[in-house]
Amino acid sequence: MFFANLGIGQFLALFGAVSALSVVLYLLDRSRRRVVVSTLRFWVAAEQPTAVVRRKHIQQPFSLLLQLLSMLLLLLAIAQLRLGTEGGQPRRHVLILETSAWMNARAGRQTLMDRARDRARAYVRALPSGDMVMLVRADALATPATAFEASHRKVENAIADSQPSSTSLNLEQALAFARNVQSANGQRGEVVFVGSGRVAAGESATTDVPKNLRVLPVADTVENAGIRKIGLKRSTTDPDVWDIYVSVKNFGLRQRDVGLAVAVANMPAGSQRLSLPAGAEREASFTYRTRAAGILQARLFPGDAFPDDDRASVQLPALQTLQVTVYTNEPDLLRPFLDANPQVTAVFRPVSQYASNDKGLVVLDRFRPPMRPEGDAIWIDPPPALPPVPIRARVTNPESIRWTSDNSLGAGLRARDVRLESASVFTTAPGDIKVAEVDAGPIIVARPGAKKTVVLGFHPALSGMRYELATPLLFANILHWIAPDTFRAKEISAQSIGTVNIALDTQISPEKVHVSREDGSPVPFTLQGRSLHFFSGAPGTARVTVGDHESVYSLSLPELGETRWQPPGGTRYGLPTFRENAASSHDLWQIFAILGGAGLLLEWLLYGRFTRIMGKARNLLKWPISLRKAS
């Protein structure tokens, strides 16, 4: 016999305090006595205050004994008095059930998850009925499915509801969580791992494991070859062409010969035959020409026991173009600068056909329209009457041009010995960007805002810049600044869910990096030097924008562990056999609680206010009633 909740000293202290308080209340009775008299005329004592009488003996000893006995029973219930030996108290076990993506692989008629659930249920049923179990689902994150439950039925229901996720197993994190939970509760028990144990390469030699670890392994002899990654980017020579790269890996122990087929919008884009040695990874490349949007699908054949990585798909965006309307009476001067870019669709119109509601970008060549354009605009050598940016002066034969390279508009411009016959010098406002300057002031100004405006104080094709390489680069910079989304370099990839690691070309500050989901919500990330890392535990799309470069990640493939975890020596395997050891104690607190409550109720019925109430009721029933005879 032992206490499971309180120590013997704590129990005796509580019972002594309750007993002393009850005895004092019985000895110190300060209640007023009610006396019934015929008249108050001769009752002199009514004018005097009622004296407090200190009792030297207890008038109702049986009431006190009954209360003390009831309190003793309730304290025994709180202390959880148990019959048996203290070594047989309930244990607290942590059951780690692997729910990684690999558990969806089929082995015969069952999946690995089915086998793991069967083994986990067998473990729970082998435990003593009084032992408590916490179920933890382990994939990339350790997620408690239950608290420490004495009801094994609830744990079995949680096991039945466990399903494979899309991420790989992080066993080190799951074991650390189990160790911390057990140390916080201070109760003995086991940490049990049920699963295949496929982990990342860095975890294969994990040695920091609990000493009370038990492993129930799930047989894993599945041969699998799957798609690891799909990478796509526009060709550097022809933006209409997609360069496609597909990476395939053999996770099995035998060589596999597989076929790889790629299709865009259900139209075949190519196929290859790959020979994969055990553990090897190969890459296949394809090209496909399209300007339209569509879904690219990659498929491995024949299928295997793990079909989740035999198919992968990614959304191809349409080729974005910038609509440019050029109002000029000399279109041949500007045509070479705009037609050279395949992502620019330029329409040339004479000045007499000007309309202010043109969509896209408007270029105004040496004239001021009666109404300004409603959208973005490039003004080339505007006249002095009401220009978009005030003209300070007109200079002739200015000396060398100075370019501002601290912004994207002047990036890469180095030409200095350029002879200009004449140029307008502008007066800038706060917020304006000075792209090029001479001694007299700025001659190229960009004004940001809802409607972006760039003003050139000279005509590039009618000056010495006509033969400079800086001229087409200047126009390219202006177009990129006005429509950055159209000309942003994009890379698209489909890869596994989980941690995404990106190697940046240069080291960049976190303020210039933006990672978001498909709905625009931000994704937390870490930046260490030239390495960017973020995590996604569910399928979806993530966009990473670094400067003028955007990468789109379609996280749809399952994340698989590459190596098998090896438990250290001395680890226990199989189902436990300690049922009879823990079943030698029995809980009695329910009986003590019922008896204690019944004792307090009985004391109230015999000695409490209930007796007075019943006495008044009997007196009312005995009240004399006089009847008069009717005359």
Secondary structure as GFF3:
##gff-version 3
##sequence-region A 1 631
A	DSSP	beta_strand	2	3	.	.	.	ID=ss1
A	DSSP	alpha_helix	8	27	.	.	.	ID=ss2
A	DSSP	three_ten_helix	44	47	.	.	.	ID=ss3
A	DSSP	alpha_helix	61	79	.	.	.	ID=ss4
A	DSSP	beta_strand	81	83	.	.	.	ID=ss5
A	DSSP	three_ten_helix	86	88	.	.	.	ID=ss6
A	DSSP	beta_strand	92	98	.	.	.	ID=ss7
A	DSSP	three_ten_helix	101	104	.	.	.	ID=ss8
A	DSSP	beta_strand	106	107	.	.	.	ID=ss9
A	DSSP	beta_strand	110	111	.	.	.	ID=ss10
A	DSSP	alpha_helix	112	126	.	.	.	ID=ss11
A	DSSP	beta_strand	132	138	.	.	.	ID=ss12
A	DSSP	beta_strand	142	144	.	.	.	ID=ss13
A	DSSP	alpha_helix	152	161	.	.	.	ID=ss14
A	DSSP	alpha_helix	171	185	.	.	.	ID=ss15
A	DSSP	beta_strand	191	195	.	.	.	ID=ss16
A	DSSP	beta_strand	198	199	.	.	.	ID=ss17
A	DSSP	three_ten_helix	201	203	.	.	.	ID=ss18
A	DSSP	beta_strand	213	217	.	.	.	ID=ss19
A	DSSP	beta_strand	225	234	.	.	.	ID=ss20
A	DSSP	beta_strand	241	250	.	.	.	ID=ss21
A	DSSP	beta_strand	256	264	.	.	.	ID=ss22
A	DSSP	beta_strand	267	276	.	.	.	ID=ss23
A	DSSP	beta_strand	281	289	.	.	.	ID=ss24
A	DSSP	beta_strand	294	301	.	.	.	ID=ss25
A	DSSP	three_ten_helix	307	309	.	.	.	ID=ss26
A	DSSP	beta_strand	311	316	.	.	.	ID=ss27
A	DSSP	beta_strand	322	327	.	.	.	ID=ss28
A	DSSP	alpha_helix	331	339	.	.	.	ID=ss29
A	DSSP	beta_strand	344	349	.	.	.	ID=ss30
A	DSSP	three_ten_helix	351	353	.	.	.	ID=ss31
A	DSSP	beta_strand	361	365	.	.	.	ID=ss32
A	DSSP	beta_strand	377	380	.	.	.	ID=ss33
A	DSSP	beta_strand	391	396	.	.	.	ID=ss34
A	DSSP	beta_strand	402	403	.	.	.	ID=ss35
A	DSSP	three_ten_helix	408	410	.	.	.	ID=ss36
A	DSSP	beta_strand	422	426	.	.	.	ID=ss37
A	DSSP	beta_strand	433	438	.	.	.	ID=ss38
A	DSSP	beta_strand	441	447	.	.	.	ID=ss39
A	DSSP	beta_strand	453	456	.	.	.	ID=ss40
A	DSSP	three_ten_helix	460	462	.	.	.	ID=ss41
A	DSSP	three_ten_helix	464	467	.	.	.	ID=ss42
A	DSSP	alpha_helix	470	482	.	.	.	ID=ss43
A	DSSP	alpha_helix	484	487	.	.	.	ID=ss44
A	DSSP	beta_strand	489	496	.	.	.	ID=ss45
A	DSSP	beta_strand	498	503	.	.	.	ID=ss46
A	DSSP	three_ten_helix	510	512	.	.	.	ID=ss47
A	DSSP	beta_strand	513	517	.	.	.	ID=ss48
A	DSSP	beta_strand	525	528	.	.	.	ID=ss49
A	DSSP	beta_strand	531	536	.	.	.	ID=ss50
A	DSSP	beta_strand	540	546	.	.	.	ID=ss51
A	DSSP	beta_strand	549	557	.	.	.	ID=ss52
A	DSSP	beta_strand	563	564	.	.	.	ID=ss53
A	DSSP	beta_strand	572	573	.	.	.	ID=ss54
A	DSSP	alpha_helix	579	582	.	.	.	ID=ss55
A	DSSP	beta_strand	586	587	.	.	.	ID=ss56
A	DSSP	alpha_helix	589	607	.	.	.	ID=ss57
A	DSSP	alpha_helix	609	621	.	.	.	ID=ss58
###
